Amino acid sequence: ERSPISEACQGVVTTLHRLGLEKLLAERDLTGIRAWFQKQPLEEHVERIFRLAKVRYAVMTNIPCVEEEAKHWQPEAKPVTSRLRTALRIDNYLKGDWLSISAALQKEG
């Protein structure tokens, strides 16, 4: 009747139910589920997810030597929500990866 599902899949199914997508889930309408997510305003969706999960905030780690991640530390960077906090990762410094560190510093001037 039904094939067994993994623990990870159970988490996805539970999340879709909590978001009120039971009908799309029952119909196995992946296109409809994707369309629903696409229509959600980012800030509202993030707030909804945190509220449903009963989580006050999450911490994102950012590596200052990786350009894509370093931008989150720039003064003009605006977080999507105050529920997402940043923490500086210093792996490259602890590993002594001076090549990537010096390249990042040179790029910044």
C-alpha positions as CSV (number, residue, x, y, z in Angstrom):
1,E,0.0,0.0,0.0
2,R,2.6,2.5,1.1
3,S,6.3,2.3,0.8
4,P,8.3,3.1,4.0
5,I,9.8,6.5,4.1
6,S,13.1,7.7,5.6
7,E,13.4,9.8,8.7
8,A,14.4,12.8,6.6
9,C,11.4,12.3,4.4
10,Q,9.2,12.1,7.4
11,G,10.5,15.6,8.4
12,V,9.6,17.0,5.0
13,V,6.1,15.4,5.1
14,T,5.6,16.8,8.6
15,T,6.7,20.2,7.6
16,L,4.4,20.3,4.6
17,H,1.5,19.2,6.8
18,R,2.3,22.0,9.3
19,L,2.3,24.5,6.5
20,G,-1.2,23.4,5.4
21,L,-0.1,21.7,2.2
22,E,-1.9,18.3,2.9
23,K,-3.9,18.4,-0.3
24,L,-0.9,19.0,-2.5
25,L,1.0,16.3,-0.6
26,A,-1.8,13.8,-0.9
27,E,-1.9,14.4,-4.7
28,R,1.9,14.2,-4.8
29,D,1.8,17.5,-6.7
30,L,5.5,18.6,-6.5
31,T,4.9,21.3,-9.1
32,G,2.1,22.7,-6.9
33,I,4.2,22.5,-3.8
34,R,7.1,24.4,-5.5
35,A,4.6,27.0,-6.8
36,W,3.3,27.5,-3.3
37,F,6.8,28.1,-1.9
38,Q,7.6,30.4,-4.8
39,K,4.7,32.6,-3.9
40,Q,5.6,33.1,-0.3
41,P,7.1,36.5,0.7
42,L,10.5,35.7,2.1
43,E,10.3,37.7,5.3
44,E,6.8,36.3,6.2
45,H,7.8,32.7,5.3
46,V,10.9,32.9,7.5
47,E,8.9,34.2,10.4
48,R,6.2,31.5,9.9
49,I,8.9,28.7,9.9
50,F,10.5,30.0,13.1
51,R,7.1,30.3,14.8
52,L,6.0,26.8,13.7
53,A,9.3,25.4,14.9
54,K,9.1,27.3,18.1
55,V,12.7,28.6,17.6
56,R,13.7,32.1,18.6
57,Y,16.7,32.4,16.3
58,A,19.3,30.5,14.3
59,V,23.0,31.2,14.0
60,M,24.6,31.3,10.6
61,T,28.4,30.9,10.4
62,N,30.2,32.9,7.9
63,I,33.9,32.6,6.7
64,P,35.4,36.0,6.2
65,C,37.8,34.7,3.6
66,V,35.1,33.5,1.3
67,E,33.6,36.4,-0.7
68,E,30.0,35.1,-0.8
69,E,30.0,34.7,3.0
70,A,32.0,37.8,3.9
71,K,29.3,40.0,2.4
72,H,27.2,39.2,5.5
73,W,29.7,41.1,7.6
74,Q,29.6,44.3,5.5
75,P,28.0,47.3,7.2
76,E,25.4,47.6,4.5
77,A,24.3,44.0,4.8
78,K,20.7,43.8,5.8
79,P,19.5,40.5,7.4
80,V,16.3,39.0,6.2
81,T,15.1,38.8,9.8
82,S,16.6,39.5,13.2
83,R,16.0,35.7,13.9
84,L,19.1,35.0,11.7
85,R,22.3,35.8,13.6
86,T,25.8,35.7,12.4
87,A,28.9,34.1,13.9
88,L,32.4,34.5,12.5
89,R,34.1,31.2,11.5
90,I,37.9,31.3,11.8
91,D,38.7,27.8,10.5
92,N,41.2,29.2,8.0
93,Y,43.0,31.1,10.7
94,L,43.2,28.1,13.0
95,K,44.4,25.8,10.1
96,G,47.0,28.4,9.2
97,D,45.6,28.7,5.6
98,W,47.5,31.9,5.0
99,L,47.1,31.6,1.2
100,S,43.3,32.1,1.3
101,I,43.6,34.6,4.1
102,S,46.1,36.8,2.3
103,A,44.1,36.6,-1.0
104,A,41.0,37.7,0.8
105,L,42.8,40.6,2.6
106,Q,44.4,41.7,-0.7
107,K,41.1,41.7,-2.4
108,E,39.7,44.0,0.3
109,G,42.6,46.4,-0.1
